[in-house]
């Protein structure tokens, strides 16, 4: 389930201030500003007021920075233990300003939002509880705080009966739609979908409707997140750093394509699908481009990569056990094949090295140098292998281009037979236009035969027939 964080220490004072300003608003002449939100399954209009930034508290449960919380484990632990402390609130404000895919840099979108607020003020109000917890507008509050920490923020105020479940539902309803100006990061969206499915036990059609997507997309996102969690678990070493979800923030499209390729291959052969998955995950960890990753198929390691690996890189791969036991049943089943185990060993080494590299100064200098060398060696090997695989793929496409076009033309000609029969029944066939089209077909077929005979030394039955049919020399 979601976490109930309670209320901030200053909640009584904030509640009194909010109630007073709501009362003042109602007594003011003219039309009061309102905000429409989805409240417990219905649309509800709530009043908008101005409140000082100093009375507001960042939402410790916001999905916007869920993955980024692992940036500093010590501060994250403090945030978990006491979300309303000044240190925790400062940490939340810092996370709202950084770039999700590069947490050591400021987020350009945040800077753009800050500049817009300086120039145009607030276009839309935020949303708070009566205790001052920000439900929508955490990033805007952080930007306004940098502009002037003593200023006010326009906010809609939720009903007094608002619970943490309401906060969770409303935030997703408002923030996780594709038309928002500053979207949630990819990983945080995956975490929000997982929370809905696993912790709140909601059905996929319900989740899909809430996130303005479809069930298959939700299934893909849950599968991708499961693979990322598996990578994190496999990156763990004794006393060493582990991979973090935010380290894979920039891999959205590559992971989506991996899902499609894996599901398609697994319907035919599970081992081949696992080989494809491990090789592509390794390439994703090495930060190859989406177009490069597409060249990796189930036979990538055996056909291309192994020839690029040095003996030292090959010798370090672990052999696969013949069987594995099923805990609690006292039975054993066949273990994955040696090829799959070899591919997993390579991926494991890379994600463990990636974890050390991502840890930066937190890792030992010798570990950093060794990890950097390993990643560099494997990247060079993958680069050479991908180049050859890509060349073969392009040649294969070129070889299949002409046959595919002939096949498509045959389908069109077959459809024309049906069209002729239909036209005959209604006496609507334009015989002159039909004869002209056949003459054009003959000229095209002559060109096809001429170029095919120049390219093929030993014509087959089909080309021999076509050559005779068009009387080509």
Secondary structure, DSSP 8 states (H G I E B T S, - for coil): --------TTHHHHHHHHHHHHHHHHHSSS---EEEEEETTEEEEEEEEEEEGGG-B--TT-GGGTGGGGGSHHHHHHHHH-TTSHHHHHHHHHHTTEETTEEEEE-HHHHHHHHHHHHH--SS-EEE-TT-BEEE-HHHHHHHHHH-TTSEEEEEE--TT--HHHHHHHHHHHHSSTT-SS---HHHHHHHHHIIIIIS---HHHHHHHTTS-HHHHHHHHHHHHHHHHHHHHT--TTS----GGGGGGGHHHHHHHHHHHHHHHTT-HHHHHHHHHHHHHHHHTT--HHHHTT--TTHIIIIIGGGS-HHHHHTS----SEEEETTTTEEEE---HHHHHHHHHHHHHHHHHHHHHHGGGS-HHHHHHHHHHHHHHHHHHHHHHHHHHHHHHHHHHHHHHHHHHHHHHHHHHHHHHHHHHHHHHT---HHHHHHHHHHHHHHHHHHHHHHHHH-SS--HHHHHHHHHHT--
